[in-house]
Amino acid sequence: MLKMMITCFLAVAVPAALFAQQGGSEELKRKQAEIQREIDDLRSTLKSSRKNTKAGLLQLSMVQKKLRLREQAINNINQQIGVIEGTISKSKGEIERLKVELDTLKQQYAKSIVYAYKNRSNYDFLNFIFSASSFNDALRRVQYLRAYRLYREEQASTIKSTQVLYMDKIAGLESSRKEKDLVLQKQEKQKDELEGEKKEKNAILSELKARENEISKELTTKQKADNKLKSAIKSAIIKEINAARLKAAEEAKEKALAEAKAAEAAKAKEREREREREKEREREAEAIAKAKKANEPAPTPKAPVVAKVEKPEPKKEVEAKKPESVLEATPEGFRISGSFESNRGRLPWPVEKGQVKIHFGTYAIEHTKLRGNNPGITLATQPGAIVRAVFEGEISRIFDIDGNWSVLIRHGKYFTVYSNLSSVSVTKDQKVSGGQMLGRAAANDEGQGEIEFLLMQENRNLDPERWIRGK
């Protein structure tokens, strides 16, 4: 009976463990499919770009991203192999254990069959029952014979179910081995693709090396435009901060004046009460004097009226995040700042279709002298593509940088900048919502759409790629 219970437990527990492993494996396969889709999209975009334009920073950025994705795909496959190997190892252990258990069950069953064969005649059974010392003993012997017969039937059933589990395990092991072979083939294919993409990257770098002087001039022009943009943004943000400080100072002054007026009014009221009390005392003194002259009993003086002073209830201290910047001193500024922060990593892209051409911060193109420092990210898109606000806010400034428009939006203490726009569809001080159209992307010298997208906390530049959601 115990053996049968163990076998039943295994029949439930083993599939549950396998289901958990399959869940992890399915998640890895889903991620692998997502990575492959992104690689395919990049391959298509890169192919189209190379047909229409010379090798440039956009192609290099895309092939570098494709390499990173390919390495992620290989790492994902390695994890899948690890899961499969774990499944194979567990299956081997289960098969060995089931084999031992099956052999033991067969030996026990064989012994019971031999015993039954040796005592197979009805005379032996009757003799066993009627040789009992009492009627109750005879009943126990009958129950024993029935239990022994049931035990043999259970043994046969347990052997059959264990044999089924054993064969299923062997079939599962073979399936896992085939799956591992297929995944290993995919791994080899991914490694071959990786080597091909490394060669593709080197080819683009060689072309960039040949165009180094030309691209260097483009980057120099961009750096000058970036400096003008940074100067205009810094000036605009300083004005915002100064205006916020002035407003806060005026509000504090108004609050202090209101408190002073309230205190003065309270003092005046108290002085009026004191005059009333003084008059009451004078009237009482006159009444007492008149009573003395007329030999009448003096009136009982009234008890002085004492103003009841209500003690204010102690304020409950509520822990709350305090404003860190004068730009979030107002309730609205504080709300938008907090909401903006809570959406870090989930902000939408400012353009529907785009690729990062130049990443944030300092960069250096290998095998060339090309260097730079990007205050935001440079996004390649279609000429005339709609540029949208990534979050609700207020238009702080709109300015012209070398013939193209730039829009600065304030989100509490945060600012987003959308530069290199051919046209603008918003106005200064306008309230905008997330996703609202701001303008259209301008084209660069090669006829490709391109915008600069910056993200700032006051005058400190942040990496926008850490705030917008991944593609």
PEMO-V929983 format. One record per pair of residues at least 4 apart in sequence whose C-alpha atoms are under 8 Angstrom apart, sorted by the first residue. I is the first residue (numbers start at 1). GAP is how many residues later the second one is. Records with the same first field share a line. If there is no record, write none. Layout:
I = GAP, GAP
This chain:
1 = 4, 150, 153, 154
2 = 4
3 = 4, 155
4 = 4, 150, 151, 154
5 = 4
6 = 4
7 = 4, 151, 154, 155
8 = 4
9 = 4
10 = 4
11 = 4, 154
12 = 4
13 = 4
14 = 4
15 = 4
16 = 4
17 = 4
18 = 4, 69
19 = 4
20 = 4
21 = 4, 62, 66
22 = 4
23 = 4
24 = 4, 59
25 = 4, 55, 58
26 = 4
27 = 4
28 = 4, 48, 51, 52
29 = 4, 51
30 = 4
31 = 4, 45
32 = 4, 41, 44, 45
33 = 4
34 = 4
35 = 4, 34, 35, 37, 38
36 = 4, 37
37 = 4
38 = 4, 31
39 = 4, 27, 30, 31
40 = 4
41 = 4
42 = 4, 20, 21, 24
43 = 4, 23
44 = 4
45 = 4
46 = 4, 13, 16, 17
47 = 4
48 = 4
49 = 4, 10
50 = 4, 5, 9
53 = 393
55 = 4, 5, 149, 152, 153
56 = 4, 148, 152, 159
57 = 4, 300, 301
58 = 4, 297, 298, 299, 300, 322
59 = 4, 145, 298
60 = 4, 141, 144, 145
61 = 4, 295, 296, 297
62 = 4, 293, 294, 295
63 = 4, 134, 137, 138
64 = 4, 137
65 = 4
66 = 4, 131
67 = 4, 127, 130, 131
68 = 4
69 = 4
70 = 4, 120, 123, 124
71 = 4, 123
72 = 4
73 = 4, 117
74 = 4, 113, 116, 117
75 = 4
76 = 4
77 = 4, 106, 109, 110
78 = 4, 109
79 = 4
80 = 4, 103
81 = 4, 99, 102, 103
82 = 4
83 = 4
84 = 4, 92, 95, 96
85 = 4, 95
86 = 4
87 = 4, 89
88 = 4, 85, 88, 89
89 = 4
90 = 4
91 = 4, 78, 79, 81, 82
92 = 4, 81
93 = 4
94 = 4, 75
95 = 4, 71, 74, 75
96 = 4
97 = 4
98 = 4, 64, 67, 68
99 = 4, 67
100 = 4
101 = 4
102 = 4, 57, 60, 61
103 = 4
104 = 4
105 = 4, 50, 53, 54
106 = 4, 53
107 = 4
108 = 4
109 = 4, 43, 46, 47
110 = 4
111 = 4
112 = 4, 40
113 = 4
114 = 4
115 = 4
116 = 4
119 = 5, 6
120 = 4, 5
121 = 4
122 = 4
123 = 4
124 = 4
125 = 4
126 = 4
127 = 4
128 = 4, 13
129 = 9, 12, 13
130 = 8
131 = 7
132 = 5, 6, 9
133 = 4, 5
134 = 4
135 = 4
136 = 4
137 = 4
138 = 4
139 = 4
140 = 4
141 = 4
142 = 4
143 = 4
144 = 4
145 = 4
146 = 4
147 = 4
148 = 4
149 = 4
150 = 4
151 = 4
152 = 4
153 = 4
154 = 4
155 = 4
156 = 4
157 = 4
158 = 4
159 = 4
160 = 4
161 = 4
162 = 4
163 = 4
164 = 4
165 = 4
166 = 4
167 = 4
168 = 4
169 = 4
170 = 4
171 = 4
172 = 4
173 = 4
174 = 4
175 = 4
176 = 4
177 = 4
178 = 4
179 = 4
180 = 4
181 = 4
182 = 4
183 = 4
184 = 4
185 = 4
186 = 4
187 = 4
188 = 4
189 = 4
190 = 4
191 = 4
192 = 4
193 = 4
194 = 4
195 = 4
196 = 4
197 = 4
198 = 4
199 = 4
200 = 4
201 = 4
202 = 4
203 = 4
204 = 4
205 = 4, 161, 162
206 = 4
207 = 4
208 = 4, 7, 160
209 = 158, 159
211 = 4
212 = 4, 156, 157, 158
213 = 4
214 = 4
215 = 4, 155
216 = 4, 154
217 = 4
218 = 4
219 = 4, 153
220 = 4
221 = 4
222 = 4
223 = 4, 149, 150
224 = 4
225 = 4, 176, 177
226 = 4, 148, 149
227 = 4
228 = 4, 173
229 = 4, 172
230 = 4, 145
231 = 4
232 = 4, 167
233 = 4, 175
234 = 4, 225
235 = 4
236 = 4, 160, 161
237 = 4, 221, 222
238 = 4
239 = 4
240 = 4, 87, 156
241 = 4, 85, 86
242 = 4
243 = 4
244 = 4, 82, 83
245 = 4, 81
246 = 4
247 = 4
248 = 4, 78, 81
249 = 4
250 = 4
251 = 4
252 = 4
253 = 4
254 = 4
255 = 4
256 = 4
257 = 4
258 = 4
259 = 4
260 = 4
261 = 4
262 = 4
263 = 4
264 = 4
265 = 4
266 = 4
267 = 4
268 = 4
269 = 4
270 = 4
271 = 4
272 = 4
273 = 4
274 = 4
275 = 4
276 = 4
277 = 4, 27, 28
278 = 4
279 = 4
280 = 4
281 = 4
282 = 4
283 = 4
284 = 4, 17
285 = 4
286 = 4
287 = 4, 11, 12
288 = 4, 10, 11
289 = 4
290 = 4
291 = 4, 5, 6, 7, 8
292 = 4, 5, 6
323 = 5, 6, 11
324 = 4
325 = 4, 88
326 = 87
327 = 6, 7, 85, 86
328 = 4, 5, 6, 7, 9, 84, 85
329 = 4, 5
330 = 4
331 = 4
332 = 4, 80
333 = 4, 78, 79, 80
334 = 4, 78
335 = 4, 77
336 = 4, 56, 57, 75, 76
337 = 4, 74, 75, 76, 77
338 = 4
339 = 4
340 = 4, 51, 71, 74
343 = 4, 124
344 = 122, 123, 124
345 = 120, 121, 122, 123, 124, 125
346 = 121, 122, 123
347 = 43, 44, 120, 121, 122
348 = 42, 120, 121
349 = 41, 119, 120
350 = 37, 38, 39, 40, 85, 103
351 = 30, 34, 35, 36, 37
352 = 34
353 = 28, 29
354 = 25, 26, 27, 28
355 = 24, 25, 26
356 = 21, 22, 23, 24
357 = 20, 21, 22, 23
358 = 16, 19, 20, 21
359 = 4, 15, 17, 18, 19
360 = 13, 14, 15, 16, 17, 103, 104, 105
361 = 12, 13, 14, 15, 102
362 = 9, 10, 11, 12
363 = 8, 9, 10, 11
364 = 4, 5, 6, 7, 8
365 = 4, 5, 6
374 = 4
375 = 79, 86
376 = 76, 77, 78, 79, 85, 86, 87, 88
377 = 75, 76, 77, 86, 87, 88
378 = 72, 73, 74, 75
379 = 71, 72, 73, 74
380 = 68, 69, 70, 71
381 = 4, 60, 67, 68, 69, 70
382 = 59, 66, 67, 68
383 = 57, 58, 59, 60, 64, 65, 66, 67
384 = 38, 56, 57, 58, 59, 65
385 = 55, 56, 64
386 = 51, 52, 53, 54, 55
387 = 31, 50, 51, 52, 53, 54
388 = 46, 47, 48, 49, 50, 51
389 = 43, 44, 45, 46, 47, 48, 49
390 = 44, 45
391 = 20, 42, 43, 44
392 = 19, 39, 40, 41, 42
393 = 16, 17, 18, 19, 38, 39, 40, 41
394 = 15, 16, 17, 35, 36, 37, 38
395 = 12, 13, 14, 15, 31, 32, 33, 34, 35, 36, 37
396 = 11, 12, 13, 14, 32, 33
397 = 10, 11, 12, 31, 32
398 = 7, 8, 9, 10, 29, 30
399 = 6, 7, 8
400 = 4, 5, 6
401 = 4, 5, 19
404 = 15, 16, 17, 18, 19, 38
405 = 14, 15, 16, 17, 18, 19
406 = 11, 12, 13, 14, 15
407 = 10, 11, 12, 31
408 = 7, 8, 9, 10
409 = 6, 7, 8
410 = 4, 5, 6
411 = 4, 5
413 = 44, 45
414 = 41, 42, 43, 44
415 = 40, 41, 42, 43
416 = 37, 38, 39, 40
417 = 35, 36, 37, 38
418 = 33, 34, 35, 36
419 = 32, 33, 34
420 = 21, 22, 30, 31, 32
421 = 18, 19, 20, 21, 30
422 = 17, 18, 19, 20, 21
423 = 16, 17, 18, 19
424 = 14, 15, 16
425 = 12, 13, 14
426 = 4, 12, 13
432 = 4
441 = 8, 9, 10
442 = 7, 8, 9
443 = 4, 5, 6, 7
444 = 4, 5, 6
453 = 11
454 = 7, 8, 9, 10
455 = 6, 7, 8, 9
456 = 4, 5, 6
457 = 4, 5
463 = 4
464 = 4
465 = 4, 5
